[in-house]
Amino acid sequence: MLKKQINGVKLEISEDDISTKMADILRSNEYETTESKQIPRIVQNGDIIVELGGGIGYISTLCHLQKKAKKIVVFEANPTLIPIIEKTHSLNGVTAEVINAVVLPRKTSETVPFYVRDDFWASSLSKEPWGYKDTVDVPVVSMKEILARYKPTMLIVDIEGGESQLFNENPPLTGVKKIYMELHQNLLGRVGMKRIFDSLSEKDFHYDAWHSENNVVLFSHVLR
């Protein structure tokens, strides 16, 4: 059992459930270092936070520890990570809704195949560019449905390339003030990166240089 505390977040994870590489990163305190620095700066009083790509529950717990969020909802496609997220939340006194589902621009089927890899952060909806060890069928929820149901003020997105299509169906982002997103240019290419920036710019979101670093970007809504 790997027991760690990183930036105040208590973690207890069986090493059978994560890769050796992941365990080494956790031991060295190098997990989500950029997000760890910025989350305390961007979570605001009364935020309703929806996270797409919950991982091991670290980021959602870090948001909770700021003691400002009104509600936290976590979507994670990989079913094997759900009990890990729930344990992390339990250890840290987090009250959050955790849902095993894939969030897509529109719902065209009840489930989609999800490709599971040894390093959980590399698992995704795509067979490429790396090999995978398993495939699971995961329930689908549309982006519009999430926005209507939870009315988030902040979106946190880390979905291994899935971000390229997320805003394609012109979802109503009314009330969303911040979108904190990890961008995967190695998967999206330059055209995909441009598409994201163009799409969010059209919806009055700007690249927030004060809270962005490398490929982890904050898009802030411009109040007119």
N, CA, C and O of each residue as an XYZ file, in Angstrom:
896
protein
N       0.836     -1.196      0.000
C       0.000      0.000      0.000
C       0.875      1.252      0.000
O       1.745      1.418      0.855
N       0.631      2.121     -0.965
C       1.343      3.383     -1.054
C       0.560      4.442     -0.291
O      -0.580      4.753     -0.638
N       1.175      4.992      0.750
C       0.534      6.035      1.547
C       1.348      7.314      1.414
O       2.543      7.345      1.710
N       0.674      8.369      0.961
C       1.344      9.644      0.734
C       0.436     10.789      1.141
O      -0.783     10.647      1.239
N       1.077     11.941      1.377
C       0.329     13.178      1.515
C       1.018     14.219      0.637
O       2.179     14.562      0.858
N       0.288     14.717     -0.359
C       0.835     15.671     -1.314
C      -0.008     16.934     -1.272
O      -1.203     16.899     -1.566
N       0.612     18.049     -0.909
C      -0.093     19.327     -0.811
C      -1.364     19.222      0.031
O      -2.393     19.819     -0.285
N      -1.262     18.446      1.109
C      -2.380     18.313      2.034
C      -3.359     17.224      1.675
O      -4.266     16.936      2.455
N      -3.203     16.603      0.507
C      -4.111     15.546      0.064
C      -3.582     14.186      0.509
O      -2.482     13.789      0.125
N      -4.358     13.477      1.312
C      -3.972     12.143      1.771
C      -4.322     11.117      0.706
O      -5.424     11.126      0.158
N      -3.372     10.230      0.416
C      -3.567      9.187     -0.577
C      -3.195      7.833      0.009
O      -2.176      7.699      0.687
N      -4.013      6.847     -0.253
C      -3.708      5.459      0.083
C      -4.140      4.604     -1.097
O      -5.334      4.409     -1.327
N      -3.165      4.095     -1.846
C      -3.465      3.375     -3.081
C      -2.667      2.078     -3.121
O      -1.455      2.079     -2.905
N      -3.343      0.990     -3.394
C      -2.643     -0.277     -3.566
C      -1.755     -0.195     -4.801
O      -2.200      0.244     -5.861
N      -0.517     -0.611     -4.667
C       0.396     -0.570     -5.809
C       0.013     -1.577     -6.886
O       0.537     -1.527     -7.998
N      -0.897     -2.491     -6.562
C      -1.418     -3.409     -7.570
C      -2.358     -2.695     -8.540
O      -2.620     -3.185     -9.638
N      -2.860     -1.532     -8.123
C      -3.859     -0.809     -8.922
C      -3.255      0.274     -9.807
O      -3.966      0.890    -10.602
N      -1.956      0.512     -9.679
C      -1.310      1.548    -10.485
C       0.003      1.012    -11.046
O       0.543      0.021    -10.555
N       0.502      1.671    -12.068
C       1.757      1.242    -12.685
C       2.947      1.624    -11.796
O       2.830      2.485    -10.925
N       4.068      0.986    -12.024
C       5.295      1.325    -11.303
C       5.677      2.776    -11.552
O       6.123      3.470    -10.638
N       5.504      3.234    -12.784
C       5.803      4.623    -13.124
C       4.948      5.577    -12.309
O       5.443      6.584    -11.803
N       3.662      5.260    -12.179
C       2.754      6.104    -11.406
C       3.154      6.126     -9.937
O       3.150      7.183     -9.305
N       3.498      4.972     -9.397
C       3.912      4.898     -7.996
C       5.162      5.741     -7.757
O       5.260      6.428     -6.740
N       6.103      5.692     -8.673
C       7.331      6.482     -8.536
C       7.035      7.982     -8.572
O       7.633      8.754     -7.823
N       6.119      8.387     -9.436
C       5.755      9.806     -9.528
C       5.115     10.276     -8.230
O       5.408     11.372     -7.751
N       4.253      9.462     -7.666
C       3.613      9.830     -6.394
C       4.644      9.919     -5.269
O       4.599     10.842     -4.455
N       5.557      8.976     -5.225
C       6.572      8.995     -4.166
C       7.457     10.233     -4.250
O       7.920     10.744     -3.231
N       7.686     10.707     -5.458
C       8.592     11.842     -5.649
C       7.861     13.187     -5.568
O       8.461     14.239     -5.786
N       6.560     13.145     -5.252
C       5.754     14.372     -5.148
C       5.705     15.159     -6.456
O       5.593     16.385     -6.439
N       5.788     14.466     -7.579
C       5.779     15.130     -8.881
C       4.440     14.997     -9.593
O       4.341     15.292    -10.784
N       3.424     14.562     -8.885
C       2.117     14.347     -9.497
C       1.343     15.656     -9.590
O       1.152     16.343     -8.586
N       0.898     16.000    -10.799
C       0.060     17.183    -11.046
C       0.642     18.441    -10.396
O      -0.072     19.179     -9.717
N       1.924     18.680    -10.602
C       2.590     19.801     -9.925
C       2.065     21.155    -10.384
O       1.909     22.066     -9.571
N       1.793     21.297    -11.675
C       1.271     22.578    -12.167
C      -0.097     22.863    -11.580
O      -0.352     23.967    -11.098
N      -0.973     21.877    -11.616
C      -2.313     22.053    -11.070
C      -2.270     22.339     -9.567
O      -3.064     23.128     -9.052
N      -1.342     21.694     -8.877
C      -1.230     21.898     -7.424
C      -0.909     23.347     -7.090
O      -1.337     23.867     -6.059
N      -0.157     23.988     -7.963
C       0.211     25.385     -7.740
C      -0.934     26.330     -8.065
O      -1.113     27.344     -7.390
N      -1.711     26.007     -9.093
C      -2.717     26.951     -9.577
C      -4.100     26.776     -8.948
O      -4.821     27.760     -8.784
N      -4.482     25.564     -8.596
C      -5.825     25.343     -8.044
C      -6.131     26.271     -6.864
O      -7.215     26.853     -6.829
N      -5.214     26.433     -5.892
C      -5.523     27.348     -4.789
C      -5.740     28.785     -5.235
O      -6.373     29.566     -4.525
N      -5.222     29.140     -6.403
C      -5.337     30.512     -6.895
C      -6.602     30.753     -7.700
O      -7.039     31.896     -7.838
N      -7.197     29.692     -8.234
C      -8.316     29.910     -9.151
C      -9.670     29.436     -8.626
O     -10.701     29.839     -9.163
N      -9.696     28.588     -7.589
C     -10.975     28.205     -6.997
C     -11.493     29.373     -6.164
O     -10.780     29.911     -5.317
N     -12.746     29.759     -6.416
C     -13.321     30.916     -5.752
C     -14.540     30.540     -4.922
O     -15.111     29.462     -5.087
N     -14.923     31.427     -4.042
C     -16.075     31.181     -3.178
C     -17.332     30.892     -3.998
O     -17.662     31.619     -4.935
N     -18.016     29.828     -3.629
C     -19.268     29.477     -4.274
C     -19.144     28.731     -5.579
O     -20.153     28.487     -6.240
N     -17.930     28.358     -5.977
C     -17.750     27.649     -7.243
C     -18.483     26.306     -7.245
O     -18.459     25.560     -6.267
N     -19.124     26.030     -8.357
C     -19.648     24.694     -8.639
C     -18.685     24.095     -9.666
O     -18.621     24.544    -10.811
N     -17.948     23.088     -9.243
C     -16.849     22.555    -10.046
C     -17.243     21.209    -10.643
O     -17.666     20.305     -9.923
N     -17.106     21.080    -11.947
C     -17.283     19.803    -12.631
C     -15.948     19.416    -13.234
O     -15.384     20.144    -14.051
N     -15.448     18.260    -12.822
C     -14.164     17.762    -13.320
C     -14.405     16.627    -14.301
O     -15.120     15.674    -13.992
N     -13.816     16.729    -15.469
C     -13.876     15.672    -16.468
C     -12.515     14.996    -16.520
O     -11.535     15.587    -16.974
N     -12.461     13.768    -16.056
C     -11.199     13.034    -15.934
C     -10.709     13.097    -14.504
O      -9.806     13.870    -14.185
N     -11.300     12.288    -13.640
C     -11.053     12.410    -12.198
C      -9.775     11.779    -11.696
O      -9.319     12.097    -10.598
N      -9.172     10.867    -12.498
C      -7.913     10.244    -12.074
C      -8.053      9.489    -10.768
O      -8.891      8.595    -10.645
N      -7.229      9.850     -9.790
C      -7.262      9.185     -8.479
C      -7.958     10.044     -7.435
O      -7.912      9.736     -6.243
N      -8.604     11.123     -7.878
C      -9.327     11.975     -6.948
C      -8.492     13.072     -6.327
O      -8.943     13.763     -5.413
N      -7.272     13.235     -6.822
C      -6.355     14.212     -6.232
C      -6.808     15.651     -6.487
O      -6.878     16.450     -5.553
N      -7.114     15.987     -7.736
C      -7.462     17.361     -8.070
C      -8.775     17.766     -7.413
O      -8.879     18.866     -6.869
N      -9.771     16.901     -7.456
C     -11.052     17.234     -6.819
C     -10.881     17.418     -5.317
O     -11.537     18.268     -4.716
N     -10.004     16.624     -4.709
C      -9.737     16.789     -3.274
C      -9.012     18.102     -3.014
O      -9.321     18.801     -2.049
N      -8.063     18.438     -3.854
C      -7.349     19.708     -3.696
C      -8.324     20.879     -3.805
O      -8.200     21.864     -3.076
N      -9.288     20.773     -4.709
C     -10.327     21.813     -4.812
C     -11.127     21.899     -3.519
O     -11.407     22.995     -3.031
N     -11.494     20.755     -2.967
C     -12.259     20.725     -1.719
C     -11.492     21.377     -0.575
O     -12.074     22.089      0.244
N     -10.197     21.133     -0.521
C      -9.387     21.637      0.584
C      -9.284     23.162      0.599
O      -8.873     23.746      1.602
N      -9.650     23.801     -0.497
C      -9.639     25.273     -0.507
C     -10.805     25.836      0.312
O     -10.820     27.019      0.650
N     -11.782     24.975      0.627
C     -12.950     25.342      1.448
C     -13.727     26.519      0.856
O     -14.214     27.389      1.580
N     -13.831     26.527     -0.457
C     -14.557     27.588     -1.154
C     -15.648     27.040     -2.074
O     -16.635     27.725     -2.344
N     -15.473     25.808     -2.555
C     -16.403     25.259     -3.540
C     -17.747     24.922     -2.903
O     -17.818     24.385     -1.798
N     -18.805     25.250     -3.629
C     -20.169     24.926     -3.183
C     -20.514     23.482     -3.495
O     -21.212     22.823     -2.725
N     -20.023     22.991     -4.628
C     -20.314     21.622     -5.056
C     -19.201     21.145     -5.971
O     -18.632     21.920     -6.740
N     -18.893     19.833     -5.874
C     -17.885     19.224     -6.740
C     -18.477     17.961     -7.352
O     -19.011     17.106     -6.645
N     -18.375     17.853     -8.675
C     -18.851     16.679     -9.396
C     -17.698     16.151    -10.241
O     -17.028     16.916    -10.935
N     -17.470     14.847    -10.181
C     -16.330     14.237    -10.869
C     -16.824     13.176    -11.848
O     -17.567     12.269    -11.472
N     -16.405     13.296    -13.104
C     -16.658     12.270    -14.114
C     -15.346     11.566    -14.432
O     -14.336     12.213    -14.706
N     -15.368     10.243    -14.393
C     -14.192      9.446    -14.734
C     -14.645      8.258    -15.571
O     -15.544      7.514    -15.177
N     -14.012      8.088    -16.733
C     -14.405      7.025    -17.659
C     -13.920      5.645    -17.217
O     -14.607      4.648    -17.441
N     -12.754      5.580    -16.597
C     -12.151      4.299    -16.236
C     -12.810      3.747    -14.971
O     -12.615      4.307    -13.892
N     -13.585      2.664    -15.075
C     -14.302      2.165    -13.897
C     -13.390      1.698    -12.763
O     -13.797      1.710    -11.601
N     -12.149      1.282    -13.090
C     -11.249      0.809    -12.038
C     -10.748      1.948    -11.153
O     -10.236      1.705    -10.060
N     -10.896      3.202    -11.624
C     -10.449      4.339    -10.835
C     -11.533      4.862     -9.881
O     -11.232      5.616     -8.955
N     -12.783      4.466    -10.104
C     -13.869      4.985     -9.274
C     -13.664      4.674     -7.786
O     -13.775      5.587     -6.968
N     -13.368      3.422     -7.399
C     -13.134      3.166     -5.972
C     -11.915      3.887     -5.413
O     -11.882      4.211     -4.226
N     -10.904      4.147     -6.257
C      -9.727      4.892     -5.802
C     -10.112      6.341     -5.522
O      -9.716      6.906     -4.503
N     -10.885      6.942     -6.431
C     -11.368      8.305     -6.195
C     -12.178      8.373     -4.924
O     -11.983      9.268     -4.102
N     -13.087      7.431     -4.759
C     -13.955      7.437     -3.575
C     -13.159      7.268     -2.288
O     -13.498      7.867     -1.267
N     -12.099      6.454     -2.325
C     -11.264      6.291     -1.141
C     -10.500      7.569     -0.836
O     -10.410      7.981      0.321
N      -9.946      8.203     -1.875
C      -9.245      9.470     -1.673
C     -10.179     10.504     -1.069
O      -9.799     11.225     -0.146
N     -11.394     10.579     -1.581
C     -12.376     11.515     -1.025
C     -12.690     11.199      0.425
O     -12.771     12.101      1.259
N     -12.867      9.931      0.724
C     -13.187      9.524      2.102
C     -12.064      9.889      3.067
O     -12.321     10.375      4.168
N     -10.826      9.657      2.656
C      -9.678      9.973      3.514
C      -9.590     11.459      3.841
O      -9.082     11.849      4.893
N     -10.091     12.280      2.925
C      -9.938     13.725      3.055
C     -11.231     14.460      3.375
O     -11.280     15.689      3.342
N     -12.277     13.702      3.684
C     -13.537     14.324      4.066
C     -14.239     15.053      2.940
O     -14.949     16.030      3.178
N     -14.045     14.583      1.706
C     -14.633     15.248      0.545
C     -16.047     14.720      0.305
O     -16.274     13.511      0.279
N     -16.976     15.628      0.133
C     -18.315     15.271     -0.314
C     -18.434     15.676     -1.770
O     -18.461     16.864     -2.091
N     -18.506     14.692     -2.648
C     -18.569     14.965     -4.084
C     -19.372     13.875     -4.766
O     -19.453     12.749     -4.273
N     -19.962     14.210     -5.895
C     -20.662     13.241     -6.716
C     -19.645     12.668     -7.709
O     -19.012     13.417     -8.453
N     -19.490     11.351     -7.717
C     -18.517     10.687     -8.594
C     -19.274      9.792     -9.559
O     -20.047      8.929     -9.142
N     -19.049     10.000    -10.852
C     -19.841      9.325    -11.883
C     -18.913      8.644    -12.876
O     -17.991      9.267    -13.403
N     -19.160      7.364    -13.132
C     -18.408      6.623    -14.137
C     -19.068      6.839    -15.493
O     -20.055      6.178    -15.816
N     -18.533      7.754    -16.283
C     -19.108      8.059    -17.592
C     -18.105      8.832    -18.429
O     -17.169      9.443    -17.914
N     -18.332      8.787    -19.743
C     -17.587      9.595    -20.706
C     -18.446     10.790    -21.084
O     -19.635     10.637    -21.363
N     -17.861     11.966    -21.094
C     -18.576     13.170    -21.494
C     -18.212     13.505    -22.937
O     -17.044     13.711    -23.264
N     -19.224     13.554    -23.790
C     -19.028     13.827    -25.207
C     -19.874     15.032    -25.635
O     -20.819     15.401    -24.938
N     -19.543     15.639    -26.762
C     -20.329     16.794    -27.228
C     -21.808     16.465    -27.375
O     -22.669     17.280    -27.044
N     -22.099     15.260    -27.875
C     -23.491     14.817    -27.990
C     -23.575     13.330    -27.687
O     -22.585     12.609    -27.807
N     -24.753     12.875    -27.294
C     -24.950     11.469    -26.971
C     -25.591     10.775    -28.163
O     -26.774     10.970    -28.442
N     -24.806      9.964    -28.863
C     -25.319      9.239    -30.020
C     -25.468      7.748    -29.735
O     -26.010      7.008    -30.557
N     -24.992      7.308    -28.579
C     -25.130      5.911    -28.155
C     -25.108      5.873    -26.631
O     -24.670      6.823    -25.982
N     -25.582      4.773    -26.075
C     -25.621      4.647    -24.614
C     -24.229      4.452    -24.021
O     -23.949      4.913    -22.915
N     -23.348      3.757    -24.772
C     -21.986      3.506    -24.307
C     -21.006      3.679    -25.454
O     -21.387      3.656    -26.625
N     -19.740      3.853    -25.101
C     -18.653      3.874    -26.081
C     -17.494      3.056    -25.527
O     -17.371      2.916    -24.310
N     -16.634      2.507    -26.400
C     -15.465      1.772    -25.904
C     -14.413      2.732    -25.355
O     -14.156      3.793    -25.926
N     -13.818      2.340    -24.249
C     -12.768      3.122    -23.609
C     -11.552      2.221    -23.478
O     -11.664      1.078    -23.035
N     -10.372      2.746    -23.869
C      -9.160      1.931    -23.955
C      -8.279      2.180    -22.733
O      -7.763      3.278    -22.526
N      -8.123      1.137    -21.939
C      -7.425      1.222    -20.650
C      -5.958      0.852    -20.833
O      -5.623     -0.162    -21.445
N      -5.079      1.718    -20.277
C      -3.635      1.493    -20.361
C      -3.033      1.380    -18.973
O      -3.654      1.773    -17.986
N      -1.808      0.834    -18.898
C      -1.146      0.639    -17.605
C      -1.016      1.952    -16.843
O      -1.328      2.015    -15.654
N      -0.554      3.001    -17.524
C      -0.505      4.325    -16.916
C      -1.881      4.945    -17.098
O      -2.251      5.327    -18.208
N      -2.638      5.047    -16.014
C      -4.053      5.369    -16.145
C      -4.298      6.692    -16.856
O      -5.323      6.858    -17.517
N      -3.348      7.657    -16.724
C      -3.584      8.956    -17.356
C      -3.518      8.869    -18.887
O      -3.927      9.800    -19.580
N      -3.005      7.756    -19.409
C      -2.932      7.575    -20.860
C      -4.160      6.852    -21.410
O      -4.313      6.746    -22.627
N      -5.034      6.355    -20.541
C      -6.258      5.701    -21.004
C      -7.149      6.731    -21.691
O      -7.208      7.887    -21.271
N      -7.842      6.310    -22.748
C      -8.612      7.284    -23.514
C      -9.634      6.598    -24.410
O      -9.785      5.376    -24.396
N     -10.336      7.425    -25.194
C     -11.311      6.924    -26.157
C     -10.653      6.458    -27.454
O     -11.331      5.932    -28.337
N      -9.366      6.642    -27.574
C      -8.656      6.314    -28.807
C      -7.750      5.097    -28.656
O      -7.114      4.909    -27.619
N      -7.700      4.276    -29.694
C      -6.768      3.148    -29.713
C      -5.331      3.620    -29.870
O      -4.395      2.916    -29.492
N      -5.164      4.787    -30.416
C      -3.848      5.340    -30.733
C      -3.452      6.398    -29.701
O      -4.325      6.913    -29.002
N      -2.152      6.742    -29.582
C      -1.030      6.195    -30.357
C      -0.310      5.064    -29.634
O       0.685      4.548    -30.141
N      -0.799      4.665    -28.447
C      -0.104      3.631    -27.686
C      -0.968      2.378    -27.600
O      -2.181      2.422    -27.804
N      -0.313      1.262    -27.292
C      -1.051      0.041    -27.070
C      -1.899      0.137    -25.805
O      -1.677      1.013    -24.970
N      -2.855     -0.750    -25.669
C      -3.730     -0.737    -24.499
C      -3.894     -2.166    -23.994
O      -3.673     -3.131    -24.726
N      -4.290     -2.280    -22.714
C      -4.371     -3.617    -22.116
C      -5.793     -4.138    -22.016
O      -6.001     -5.337    -21.831
N      -6.777     -3.253    -22.137
C      -8.161     -3.683    -21.968
C      -9.088     -2.657    -22.619
O      -8.711     -1.503    -22.822
N     -10.290     -3.090    -22.938
C     -11.338     -2.214    -23.447
C     -12.585     -2.402    -22.600
O     -12.984     -3.534    -22.329
N     -13.201     -1.313    -22.181
C     -14.450     -1.386    -21.431
C     -15.475     -0.475    -22.097
O     -15.128      0.551    -22.682
N     -16.738     -0.867    -21.999
C     -17.816     -0.023    -22.501
C     -18.273      0.897    -21.373
O     -18.624      0.436    -20.287
N     -18.265      2.197    -21.641
C     -18.533      3.200    -20.610
C     -19.760      4.020    -20.997
O     -19.915      4.381    -22.163
N     -20.641      4.321    -20.030
C     -21.823      5.146    -20.322
C     -21.444      6.523    -20.849
O     -20.388      7.060    -20.514
N     -22.319      7.086    -21.676
C     -22.094      8.391    -22.294
C     -23.049      9.426    -21.706
O     -24.236      9.161    -21.518
N     -22.511     10.605    -21.420
C     -23.305     11.765    -21.010
C     -22.915     12.923    -21.922
O     -21.734     13.104    -22.218
N     -23.887     13.702    -22.368
C     -23.564     14.819    -23.253
C     -23.127     16.032    -22.445
O     -23.531     16.216    -21.297
N     -22.292     16.853    -23.070
C     -21.823     18.080    -22.439
C     -22.987     18.994    -22.088
O     -23.007     19.600    -21.017
N     -23.945     19.092    -22.981
C     -25.105     19.955    -22.730
C     -25.888     19.488    -21.513
O     -26.387     20.303    -20.737
N     -25.992     18.182    -21.352
C     -26.714     17.628    -20.196
C     -26.020     18.002    -18.889
O     -26.681     18.362    -17.915
N     -24.706     17.918    -18.868
C     -23.946     18.275    -17.668
C     -24.126     19.746    -17.321
O     -24.335     20.098    -16.160
N     -24.044     20.595    -18.328
C     -24.186     22.031    -18.093
C     -25.576     22.364    -17.566
O     -25.724     23.207    -16.681
N     -26.587     21.708    -18.104
C     -27.954     21.969    -17.662
C     -28.219     21.427    -16.261
O     -28.918     22.057    -15.468
N     -27.659     20.256    -15.962
C     -27.942     19.611    -14.679
C     -27.208     20.272    -13.519
O     -27.790     20.476    -12.453
N     -25.937     20.608    -13.716
C     -25.117     21.070    -12.588
C     -24.868     22.581    -12.589
O     -24.541     23.148    -11.547
N     -25.015     23.231    -13.726
C     -24.770     24.673    -13.840
C     -23.402     25.065    -13.238
O     -23.330     25.894    -12.331
N     -22.336     24.461    -13.753
C     -21.001     24.711    -13.180
C     -20.514     26.131    -13.439
O     -20.852     26.753    -14.446
N     -19.715     26.620    -12.505
C     -18.995     27.876    -12.715
C     -17.567     27.607    -13.157
O     -16.899     28.488    -13.698
N     -17.101     26.384    -12.924
C     -15.726     26.021    -13.277
C     -15.693     24.602    -13.821
O     -16.252     23.684    -13.223
N     -15.029     24.429    -14.966
C     -14.787     23.110    -15.540
C     -13.298     22.797    -15.432
O     -12.454     23.643    -15.728
N     -12.986     21.580    -15.009
C     -11.612     21.096    -15.016
C     -11.585     19.916    -15.981
O     -12.334     18.954    -15.812
N     -10.721     19.990    -16.994
C     -10.754     19.013    -18.083
C      -9.370     18.406    -18.299
O      -8.409     19.113    -18.605
N      -9.285     17.089    -18.135
C      -8.053     16.355    -18.447
C      -8.470     15.005    -19.010
O      -8.564     14.023    -18.274
N      -8.723     14.955    -20.320
C      -9.330     13.766    -20.913
C      -8.545     13.259    -22.130
O      -9.123     12.717    -23.072
N      -7.237     13.441    -22.092
C      -6.311     12.783    -23.019
C      -6.702     12.929    -24.484
O      -6.828     11.937    -25.202
N      -6.891     14.150    -24.915
C      -7.185     14.407    -26.316
C      -8.657     14.583    -26.612
O      -9.012     15.146    -27.647
N      -9.527     14.111    -25.722
C     -10.965     14.257    -25.920
C     -11.414     15.704    -25.905
O     -12.520     16.030    -26.337
N     -10.539     16.577    -25.398
C     -10.888     17.995    -25.325
C     -11.062     18.623    -26.705
O     -11.698     19.670    -26.830
N     -10.510     18.000    -27.733
C     -10.538     18.610    -29.070
C     -11.959     18.755    -29.604
O     -12.240     19.680    -30.365
N     -12.861     17.849    -29.214
C     -14.226     17.870    -29.725
C     -15.248     18.360    -28.710
O     -16.422     18.525    -29.044
N     -14.822     18.592    -27.491
C     -15.760     18.776    -26.381
C     -16.721     19.939    -26.588
O     -17.881     19.861    -26.185
N     -16.257     21.005    -27.207
C     -17.082     22.206    -27.340
C     -17.617     22.394    -28.761
O     -18.082     23.476    -29.119
N     -17.546     21.326    -29.568
C     -17.923     21.425    -30.979
C     -19.411     21.682    -31.203
O     -19.788     22.319    -32.187
N     -20.258     21.192    -30.297
C     -21.703     21.301    -30.495
C     -22.266     22.598    -29.915
O     -23.468     22.718    -29.676
N     -21.381     23.558    -29.697
C     -21.790     24.867    -29.181
C     -22.592     24.744    -27.884
O     -23.709     25.256    -27.804
N     -22.042     24.074    -26.867
C     -22.791     23.910    -25.618
C     -22.999     25.260    -24.938
O     -22.139     26.136    -25.031
N     -24.133     25.438    -24.252
C     -24.407     26.708    -23.577
C     -23.539     26.859    -22.326
O     -23.802     26.225    -21.304
N     -22.523     27.683    -22.406
C     -21.583     27.843    -21.290
C     -21.977     28.987    -20.370
O     -21.136     29.525    -19.650
N     -23.239     29.358    -20.389
C     -23.745     30.403    -19.508
C     -23.443     30.064    -18.056
O     -23.790     28.982    -17.585
N     -22.809     30.969    -17.356
C     -22.486     30.738    -15.953
C     -21.111     30.159    -15.723
O     -20.595     30.225    -14.608
N     -20.496     29.584    -16.766
C     -19.141     29.053    -16.633
C     -18.154     30.216    -16.693
O     -18.102     30.951    -17.679
N     -17.382     30.372    -15.639
C     -16.420     31.476    -15.568
C     -15.004     31.039    -15.931
O     -14.203     31.838    -16.416
N     -14.704     29.763    -15.692
C     -13.334     29.281    -15.864
C     -13.337     27.873    -16.441
O     -14.156     27.038    -16.059
N     -12.422     27.619    -17.356
C     -12.203     26.268    -17.870
C     -10.715     25.987    -17.727
O      -9.888     26.576    -18.424
N     -10.385     25.080    -16.816
C      -8.983     24.752    -16.548
C      -8.696     23.426    -17.231
O      -9.240     22.395    -16.837
N      -7.845     23.441    -18.253
C      -7.739     22.319    -19.161
C      -6.291     21.921    -19.431
O      -5.434     22.770    -19.677
N      -6.037     20.622    -19.379
C      -4.751     20.111    -19.840
C      -4.882     19.781    -21.322
O      -5.720     18.973    -21.721
N      -4.040     20.418    -22.129
C      -4.087     20.237    -23.571
C      -3.016     19.235    -24.012
O      -1.891     19.259    -23.512
N      -3.374     18.359    -24.951
C      -2.481     17.282    -25.374
C      -2.138     17.472    -26.844
O      -2.716     16.823    -27.716
N      -1.193     18.369    -27.111
C      -0.844     18.693    -28.492
C      -0.284     17.484    -29.224
O      -0.422     17.377    -30.443
N       0.348     16.574    -28.491
C       0.873     15.367    -29.138
C      -0.238     14.509    -29.732
O      -0.003     13.741    -30.665
N      -1.446     14.641    -29.193
C      -2.592     13.902    -29.707
C      -3.451     14.752    -30.645
O      -4.019     14.243    -31.610
N      -3.538     16.046    -30.354
C      -4.428     16.929    -31.114
C      -3.786     17.468    -32.385
O      -4.466     17.706    -33.383
N      -2.469     17.659    -32.340
C      -1.805     18.363    -33.425
C      -2.080     19.858    -33.344
O      -2.859     20.311    -32.506
N      -1.443     20.609    -34.209
C      -1.589     22.061    -34.156
C      -2.990     22.517    -34.575
O      -3.519     23.493    -34.044
N      -3.574     21.809    -35.520
C      -4.933     22.165    -35.957
C      -5.928     21.967    -34.818
O      -6.806     22.801    -34.597
N      -5.784     20.866    -34.106
C      -6.671     20.606    -32.977
C      -6.522     21.632    -31.873
O      -7.504     22.045    -31.256
N      -5.287     22.042    -31.628
C      -5.049     23.075    -30.613
C      -5.713     24.385    -31.025
O      -6.358     25.045    -30.210
N      -5.554     24.754    -32.282
C      -6.160     25.999    -32.774
C      -7.681     25.940    -32.663
O      -8.326     26.934    -32.329
N      -8.247     24.774    -32.943
C      -9.696     24.613    -32.883
C     -10.218     24.913    -31.477
O     -11.252     25.562    -31.321
N      -9.507     24.441    -30.465
C      -9.942     24.683    -29.087
C      -9.890     26.168    -28.760
O     -10.851     26.728    -28.235
N      -8.770     26.800    -29.071
C      -8.639     28.228    -28.760
C      -9.668     29.052    -29.530
O     -10.258     29.977    -28.972
N      -9.890     28.728    -30.804
C     -10.863     29.463    -31.603
C     -12.271     29.287    -31.058
O     -13.032     30.249    -30.956
N     -12.616     28.043    -30.706
C     -13.959     27.751    -30.211
C     -14.252     28.488    -28.915
O     -15.333     29.053    -28.751
N     -13.300     28.486    -27.996
C     -13.524     29.146    -26.716
C     -13.446     30.667    -26.849
O     -14.126     31.388    -26.119
N     -12.624     31.153    -27.772
C     -12.579     32.588    -28.014
C     -13.930     33.089    -28.518
O     -14.381     34.164    -28.124
N     -14.569     32.318    -29.381
C     -15.891     32.681    -29.895
C     -16.931     32.756    -28.774
O     -17.938     33.453    -28.895
N     -16.673     32.029    -27.685
C     -17.594     32.028    -26.549
C     -17.134     32.999    -25.459
O     -17.587     32.923    -24.317
N     -16.234     33.909    -25.825
C     -15.756     34.976    -24.923
C     -14.868     34.467    -23.790
O     -14.879     35.025    -22.693
N     -14.094     33.400    -24.054
C     -13.082     32.957    -23.104
C     -11.709     33.344    -23.639
O     -11.442     33.215    -24.833
N     -10.840     33.820    -22.748
C      -9.498     34.198    -23.169
C      -8.453     33.342    -22.474
O      -8.696     32.781    -21.406
N      -7.301     33.253    -23.091
C      -6.148     32.573    -22.495
C      -5.671     33.412    -21.317
O      -5.211     34.541    -21.492
N      -5.783     32.855    -20.120
C      -5.415     33.569    -18.898
C      -3.952     33.272    -18.570
O      -3.637     32.241    -17.977
N      -3.078     34.170    -18.956
C      -1.633     33.952    -18.814
C      -1.200     33.872    -17.360
O      -0.201     33.224    -17.049
N      -1.929     34.515    -16.472
C      -1.540     34.521    -15.061
C      -1.668     33.150    -14.412
O      -0.987     32.862    -13.428
N      -2.539     32.302    -14.957
C      -2.811     31.015    -14.312
C      -2.616     29.836    -15.264
O      -3.176     28.761    -15.051
N      -1.824     30.041    -16.311
C      -1.540     28.978    -17.275
C      -0.047     28.681    -17.274
O       0.778     29.574    -17.080
N       0.283     27.423    -17.491
C       1.692     27.021    -17.513
C       1.857     25.814    -18.409
O       1.203     24.788    -18.219
N       2.751     25.948    -19.402
C       2.994     24.865    -20.358
C       1.669     24.415    -20.994
O       0.973     25.229    -21.601
N       1.319     23.143    -20.863
C       0.114     22.644    -21.538
C      -1.123     22.650    -20.644
O      -2.174     22.149    -21.043
N      -1.011     23.210    -19.442
C      -2.174     23.310    -18.549
C      -2.637     24.761    -18.573
O      -1.951     25.658    -18.084
N      -3.813     24.969    -19.150
C      -4.256     26.315    -19.504
C      -5.565     26.669    -18.807
O      -6.481     25.852    -18.715
N      -5.630     27.904    -18.320
C      -6.890     28.431    -17.807
C      -7.499     29.354    -18.856
O      -6.877     30.324    -19.289
N      -8.726     29.035    -19.253
C      -9.508     29.931    -20.093
C     -10.503     30.638    -19.181
O     -11.331     29.991    -18.540
N     -10.424     31.947    -19.124
C     -11.304     32.737    -18.270
C     -12.319     33.478    -19.119
O     -11.993     33.962    -20.203
N     -13.543     33.569    -18.632
C     -14.584     34.265    -19.367
C     -14.408     35.770    -19.241
O     -14.126     36.290    -18.162
N     -14.580     36.453    -20.352
C     -14.462     37.909    -20.365
C     -15.835     38.495    -20.034
O     -16.795     38.284    -20.775
N     -15.929     39.218    -18.941
C     -17.199     39.839    -18.555
C     -17.380     41.117    -19.356
O     -16.524     42.002    -19.324
N     -18.480     41.213    -20.066
C     -18.723     42.375    -20.925
C     -19.718     43.327    -20.246
O     -20.057     44.369    -20.807
